[in-house]
Amino acid sequence: MRFFGTMRDENGVLSIGGIKVTELAQRYGTPLYIMDQELIEENMRKYKENFRSEKFKTQIVYASKAFLAKAMCQLVERYDMDIDAVSGGELYTIKASGIDMQRVHMHGNNKSIDELEMCVEYGIGSIIIDNELEIDNLSEVCKRKEKKIKALLRINIGIDAHTHEYIKTSKHSSKFGESIFDEKIVDIVEKIVKDKNIEFLGFHCHIGSQIFDTKAFHEGIETMILETKRISKLLGVKIPEINLGGGFGVYYTENDVEVDIENFMRSMIEHLEASLEKYNLDIEKVSIEPGRSIVGNAGSTLYTVGGVKQTYGGIKYMFIDGGMTDNIRPALYQAEYEATIANRLDGEEKEVVTVAGKCCESGDLIIKEKALPKAERGDLLLVSTTGAYGYSMSSNYNKIVRPAVVFVKNGKCSLAIRRESLEDLVKNDLAIEL
């Protein structure tokens, strides 16, 4: 397994943030999400320092769906970043953290009236309008609340990024945004521009997730610039902003090409500056929305091994005390991960195993047929690069409690999210009269 950030081998035991995982397991139990705070902060600095231009303002917007907690919001504010949300729940969590709500930007293809009201009442920085249907609803809420709101329009620019089918978001058939190839796009923008309750800022796009190809982003930049110039000219209005979304890929296994954040960001800035000059367009601000690439490699999930079972069919299963309830991605996307026996790093004997969770599902498999150090009941399995979409997509299937989340740095650990209790599972249950 590849080591990231502050991971170290301390006499055969893995340590993260200067703390051995055996100590973390003893203190917090397993399954346990471990977040390497130093690596998170390092990634934030790389984005802030390299996505910069002297020709226009830049803004990093953390995509909170990757991982959201009050602790994460604290880091966002510390590094002068903005943050986005895609639901009322995310919006509420961000507000509860105490962050300046002007830093917040709201996404979603089907925002409810309640969610739109939250956006207006909270005074968020901007809302990303997804479709024509949303304009009237947003305008009506603003009118009723006697407040204005800033907005961008999400457009589908038709770039097909090479990624998993479920996480391609800019195809012509995508549920997100309005297509620039649809003739009605000009009328939609004009409707927003003329609305007295909405201040139109510009366009937003997102071409997909887990993308390693800079060419796809460069193509997206040119398309966004050309569309901005076209609409600006047709309507006779200045369009000050573009948001290029996120989707920057991270390393999960040796099959992935590692993205160098610093070089990637400098490349985007260079292409932005050259394209804006080439097409003679003046833009005041450009934003991007990294999420996975900030927290993905910084997170790991620690499990306790329940035992190893050799089946008659030839598959050897390693059972763990978690599974698809804390990491649904292998079942949902066929995602692959690297792992190790974290308390036996010096174990020379290997065995090919399939790591199986404890859910009542045959598809509850975290890793399929990979060579790992030989393990016994009570050993600790660590799966790396679970910082993004692990906790965010976790569930209580089979009434399994969600794990705790701990941040580690410089030999200190801070509990960011406590482990759910059995009482938590039934706190909303009510008895009925039968």
N, C-alpha and C positions, 0 to 999 in steps of 0.2 A: 504494500500500500504506500502511496506517495504521501509524504509529510507536507503539511501546509503551515504557514505562520510560525507559531511558537511550539509546534509539536517537537518533542525530543524523546530519545530513547534513554531512559535512566535505568541502567542495569537490567534491561529486559522489560521494563514497565514504561508504557507511554505516559508522557506528561504533556499537558497543554496549559499555557499561561503560567508555567512554573509549578503546577500542581499535578501530582500523579493521579491518573484516572481511578486507581484503586481507592485513593482517599476520597475522591468525589463520589464514587459509588457507595462507599461506607457512610458518607455524610448525607447524601441526598437520595440514595436508592437508584434503581434502574427500572425501566428505561429512563434515560436522562439525556436531554439536549444540552450540549456544551458549546458555548459561543466564545470564540477567541476574540476578545475585545480589541486587542492590539492589532490583529489582522483587519478587523472591520475598520478601525480608525485609519490604518495604513491605506486601505482601498479608498476610503473617503478622501484622504489627502491627495492621492494620485488623480482622482477625478477633478478635485478643486484646482490643483496646480497645473493640470495639462489641458483641461477644456476651458481655455481662456483666449481671448482675442482683444486686440487694441481697436478693432474696427466695429465691434458690437458687444453688448452686454451678454454674459452667459450665466446660466443657472442650472445647477444640478438638482433634480427633483427625485428624491428617493421613492422608489415604487414599493409602497408599504405592503402590498399583497405578498411579497416574498417572505417577509417576517415582520410582524408588528407587535410591539409591546411598549409600555411606557419608557422602558430603558432605551429602546431603539430611538424613540422620539427625542430623548435627552441628547443622544449622540448627534442626531440630525441637526438639532438646534446649536449644539456646541460647534459643529463644523459649518455653520452658516449655510445649510442646505434647506431646500423646500421638501415637501412630502406630498404624496397623492393618496387618494382613497377611492374605493370603488363601491362602497356600501355605507349605509347609515351606521352600521356597527364599527367599521373602521374609522369613520368620521368621529364618532363618539369617543372611541379609544384615544384618538389623537388629541381631541379637545381635553379629555381627562388627564392627559400628560402635562397640560399646562403650556403647551407650545403656542407661539403666536399664530393665530388662525390665518393671518395673511400669507403664511407660508404654505397653506394647504390648497390643493387643487383636486377637484372631484371628477372622477370618471364614471362610466357605466352606460350600458346600452339601453337600460330600461329603468331609469331612476324613478322612484315613486314620488308622489306629491310630498309625502312626509320627508323624504330625503332632500328634495329640492328646498323645502321649508327650512330644514336644518342648515343647508348651505347658506341660505340668505340670512337666517337668524344668527348663525355663527360668524358671519362676515368673512367668509373664506376668500383667498386670493383670486381664484378664478374657477369657473366650471367649464368642463370640456363637453360641449353639446355633441351628442352622438348622432342625432337624426332630426329630421324635420319635425316629427311629432313632438319633440321635446321643447321646441321653441315656444309654442303657445303656453304650455304648462309652466315653464320657467317664467315667462313674462307675466302670467297671471299671478303667480306667487309673489313676484317682486312688486307688482302693482298693489296687491293686498297688504303687503308688509311695508309699502312705501319706501322701498330701498332699491338701489340699482346693483347690478352684479357684472363683473367682467367675465368674458367668455371667449373660448376658442371653439372652432368647429373641427371635429375629427373627420378627416377625409381618408378615403381608401384609395391609395395611389397605384394599386395593381401590381406591386412588386412581390414576386413569389420567392420568399427567402427559403433556403434549403434547410428545413427543420421538420419536426414531427407534424403530421397532419393536424393534430388537435391544437397545436400552438402556432399555426400560421394564421396571421390576423390581417393580412392585406391582400387576400385573393378577392377576385370579383364577387364571389359568393359569400364573403365573410359577413358575419352578423354585426360587425363593428363599422361605424362610420358611414359616410355618404360618398359614393364613387365620383371621382373627378371626370369619369367618362360618361356620366349621366348628364344629359342636357339641363336638367333641373338644378344642378349644383349652383349656377349663378343666381337663380331665383331664391334658393335657400340662403345663400350668403346675404343677398340683398334684404331679405326678410329680417335677418339678424341685425344688419347695419341700421335699418330704419326703425327698429324697435326702441322706443324711448327708455325702456327699463333695462336694456342690455348694452354693455359697452363691448364692441367686437375688437378682440385683440389680434386674431390671426388663426392659423391652422395648426392642427396636430395630426401626426400620423404615427403608426406603429406597425412595422413590417413583419414582426414575429418575435419568437424567443429562442434563446440558445443558438444564436447566430455567430459564426466565426469569420464569415466572409466580409471584409471591408468593402468589397466591390458593391455588395447589396446596399450598404449604408450610403456609399457615394452616389449610387444611382438614385436612392431615395432623396438625398440632398438636392440633386439637380431637379428632380421631379417636383419637389416641394417649392423650390425657388421659381421654377417656370410657372407653376400653377398660381403661386402668390402674385407674380407679376401680371399674369393674364387676368385674374379676377380684379386686381387693383386697377388695371387699365380700363376694363369693361365697366366697372362701377364708379370709377373716378374717386376712389377712396385710398387713403394710405393704410397699409396693413403692416403694423409694427413688429409682430412676433411670429416665429415658427417654433414648434416643438417637435423634435424628431423621435420622440419615444425612447424606448430602451431595447432590450433583447440581446445584450452582449453576452456571448457564450462563456461558460466556465468549464474547467477540467473536471470530469467525473471519473473517466477511465483513460487508459492509454489510447483508446480509439478517438479521443478528442484532441483537437489542436488548441493549445493554450493561447488565450488572448492576452496580449501585453497591454494593460490598460493605458499606460503612458504613451506608447507608440500609437495605439488605436485612437486615442483622444487627439493627439497632435495631428494625426492624419486627417481626422474629421475636420478639425479647425482649418487646416491648410486647404482642404477641398471646399469648405464653406466660403472662405475668403476669396479663393480663386473663382468660384462659381458666381458669387455675388458680384464680383468685378466683371466677369465675363458677360453676365446677363444684365448688368447695369441696374441692380436692385439694391435699395438701401433698406436694411433691416436693423431694428434697434436692439432686438434681443433674441437669442436662440437658447432653447432649453433641451435637455435630455433627461431620460428617466431610468437610470440604472437601479436594479434591485438585486437580482440574483448574483450579479458580479460583485456586489458589495458584501453580501453575507453568505453566499453559497459555500465557498471553500472554508469560511471561518467557522462553520458549524459542523458538529459531529454528533452522532447518536450512540450512546453507550448502552449495551444490553448485557444481561446475565445469561449465560448458556445453561439451558435446562438439561441438555444431554445430546447424544448423537445416536441416530437410528439408521441401521442398514436395512433397506427394504429388499424384498424378494425380487423386485423388478430391477434392482441394480443401483438405485439412487440412494445416496447417503445423505440424510437430513441432519442438519444442526438446528436444534430447536432453541429459540430465544424468547424472552419474556415480553416482547413487543411484536411489531409486525405492521400490517397494513393500516392499523389505526394511528400509528405515528409516522408512517411513510407509505402513502398510497401510490406514489409515482411508479414503482415497478409494475404494479397491477394496471394502472391507468395508462401509462405511456410506454411500458416496457423499458423503463429507465434502468440503466446499469450503474453500479457503484463499486468502489473498492472498499476492502475491509481488512481487519487484522484481529488477532487475539491479543488484546492490548496489555495483558499481564504476562504474555509469553512471547515477546518480540524476539527473544533469542532462541525460540523453539525451532530446532532443526528439522524435526519430523513434520512433514506436510501431509494433508489429505484433501482430496477433492470432495467438496460438500455443497449442498444446496441449503441456504439459510432460510428456514421456514418460521413464520410467525405463529402466534397462538390462536388466531381467529379461526372460526369454523368456515373456512373457505379454502378450497384446494389451490386457488390462485394467490394465497397469502404467502408469497415468496419474495424475499428481499434481494437475495443473490442466488444465481443459478450456476451450479457446477464450477466452482472456482477453488483453486488450491489455497488453503489457509493453514496456519500452524495447527497441529493437532490439539484439540481442546477437550476438556472434561467438564462435567457438571460443576457450575460455580465459577468458571472462567468468565472473562469479560470480552465480549465482541464489540469492536468499535467500527462503525460505518462512517466513512468520511463524506464531506461535501453534502451535508443534509441541512445546512443553515437556511437554505431557501426552500420554501414550500413543504417543509417537514412539519413543523408545528402549525403553519398556516392551514394546511389541508388535513390536519388530524381530526379524528372523530371518536365518538363513543360507541362504535359498533361493538356488538356483543357486551355492551355496558362495561367496556374497558376504560379506565380513567386515563385522562391525558397526562403525559409526563411533565416533570418540572423542567424549567429552563434556567441554566446558571451561566453567568458571564464570568470569565476568568481573565486575570491580567496581573503580571508581576507578583505571582505567588499568592494573590488574593482572589477570593471568589464571592460573587454577589448573586443571590437568588433573585431572578428577574420575574419569573412566573412560578408560583408554587404548584406542586403536584395536586391534581384534583383528588378529592376524597370520595369515599363511597356515598357520603351524605350529599355531596355536590350532584351526584347522579340523579337523586330523587327530589332535589329541593323544589323543582317546579311541578312535581307530580301531585295530583289532587285525588282524594277519594270521591267516588260518585255513589249515588243511591241506585242500587240495582233492583 
